[in-house]
Amino acid sequence: MSVKAPDGFEQRVRDSFAQQKAMATIGARLLRIAPGAVDIELPVRDDLTQQDGFVHAGMLAAVLDSACGYAAFTLMPAGARVVSVEFKINMLAPAVGERIVARARVKKAGRTLSVCDADGFALSAGGEKLVACMTGTMMCLMGA
């Protein structure tokens, strides 16, 4: 998607992400910020897994959702805030590896609502494996 992002979008994403206590709690960090695109990395830790040792679906949903939200946020005007309106996630394979990377891209940016897609990959020494995908709708809030 070739789009024009507002001036200062990258710093606005970094500043907002730094306020995300949930992302800090699970150890997620920004990897890439570009107009309409954000990648977030989640190091795999034992306390983020479910009973079979896979990264918990809730953790995957959290990083995919944040990646979608910030991808949409890159295209929003200065002073905007972003919130999720809805999302659907598909778990495709057990999330096992050293880290998870959520790669989100804006599919359609609107003035108020934006639709984004994100893929979640489990990375290990053997490469990367697609483990989840999400489609989400993000809302631009002005003056909030």
C-alpha positions in Angstrom: 0.0 0.0 0.0 1.5 3.3 -1.1 0.2 6.0 1.2 1.3 9.3 2.7 1.6 9.3 6.4 1.4 12.6 8.4 4.7 14.2 9.5 6.0 12.8 12.7 4.0 9.5 12.5 6.9 7.3 13.6 7.6 9.3 16.8 3.8 9.4 17.6 3.7 5.6 17.3 6.8 5.2 19.5 5.4 7.6 22.1 2.0 5.9 22.2 3.5 2.4 22.3 5.7 3.5 25.3 2.5 4.2 27.2 1.2 0.6 26.6 1.5 -1.0 29.9 0.2 -4.3 28.6 2.9 -4.5 25.9 5.5 -3.6 28.4 4.2 -6.3 30.8 4.5 -9.1 28.2 7.9 -7.7 26.9 6.7 -6.7 23.4 8.7 -4.2 21.4 8.4 -2.3 18.1 10.4 -3.7 15.3 9.3 -1.7 12.2 7.2 1.4 11.6 6.4 2.5 8.1 3.3 4.2 6.6 0.5 1.7 7.0 2.7 -0.9 8.5 3.9 -1.9 11.9 5.8 -5.0 13.2 5.9 -6.0 16.8 8.1 -8.6 18.4 7.2 -10.7 21.4 10.0 -12.8 23.0 8.6 -16.2 24.0 8.7 -16.7 27.8 7.3 -19.5 29.9 4.9 -17.2 31.7 3.2 -16.4 28.3 2.4 -20.0 27.5 -0.7 -22.1 27.9 -0.9 -25.6 29.4 0.8 -27.4 26.4 3.7 -24.9 26.2 2.5 -22.9 23.2 2.3 -19.2 23.4 -1.2 -18.4 24.7 -3.8 -17.3 22.2 -4.5 -14.2 24.3 -0.8 -13.2 24.0 -1.0 -13.7 20.2 -4.2 -11.7 20.0 -2.6 -8.9 22.1 0.4 -8.4 19.8 -1.6 -8.8 16.6 -4.2 -6.3 17.8 -1.5 -3.8 18.8 0.3 -4.2 15.5 -3.0 -3.6 13.6 -3.8 -0.6 15.7 -0.4 1.1 15.3 -0.4 0.3 11.5 -3.6 2.3 11.3 -2.3 4.9 13.6 0.6 5.7 11.3 -1.9 7.1 8.8 -4.0 9.1 11.3 -3.6 12.8 11.7 -1.7 14.4 14.6 -3.8 14.5 17.8 -5.6 11.3 17.0 -5.9 8.3 19.2 -6.6 4.8 18.0 -8.8 2.1 19.5 -9.9 -1.4 18.3 -13.5 -1.7 17.2 -13.4 -5.5 16.4 -11.1 -8.2 15.2 -11.1 -11.8 14.2 -8.2 -14.1 14.7 -7.4 -17.5 13.4 -4.9 -19.7 15.2 -3.2 -21.7 12.4 -0.5 -23.7 14.2 1.0 -24.0 17.7 3.0 -20.9 18.5 6.4 -22.4 19.5 9.7 -20.7 19.0 12.1 -18.1 20.4 9.9 -15.1 19.5 6.7 -14.1 17.8 6.6 -11.4 15.2 3.3 -9.7 14.4 3.4 -8.0 11.0 0.4 -5.7 10.4 -0.6 -3.8 7.3 -3.5 -1.4 6.6 -5.8 -2.9 4.0 -8.1 0.2 3.8 -7.6 3.4 5.6 -10.7 5.6 6.2 -11.2 8.9 7.9 -12.8 7.1 11.0 -12.4 3.4 10.4 -9.4 1.5 9.0 -9.2 -2.2 8.3 -6.0 -4.0 8.9 -4.5 -7.5 8.4 -1.8 -9.0 10.6 0.1 -12.2 10.4 1.8 -13.8 13.4 5.0 -15.8 12.9 6.8 -18.0 15.4 10.6 -17.6 14.8 13.2 -20.1 15.8 16.6 -21.2 14.5 14.8 -23.3 11.9 13.1 -20.3 10.4 9.7 -18.8 10.7 6.2 -20.4 10.7 2.9 -18.7 10.3 0.9 -19.4 13.4 -2.0 -16.8 13.4 -3.7 -14.2 11.3 -6.0 -11.4 12.2 -8.3 -8.9 10.5 -9.2 -5.9 12.6 -11.1 -2.7 12.4 -9.5 0.3 14.1 -11.1 3.6 14.9 -9.6 7.1 14.8 -10.6 9.2 17.8 -10.0 12.9 17.5 -9.9 15.1 20.6 -9.9 12.1 22.9 
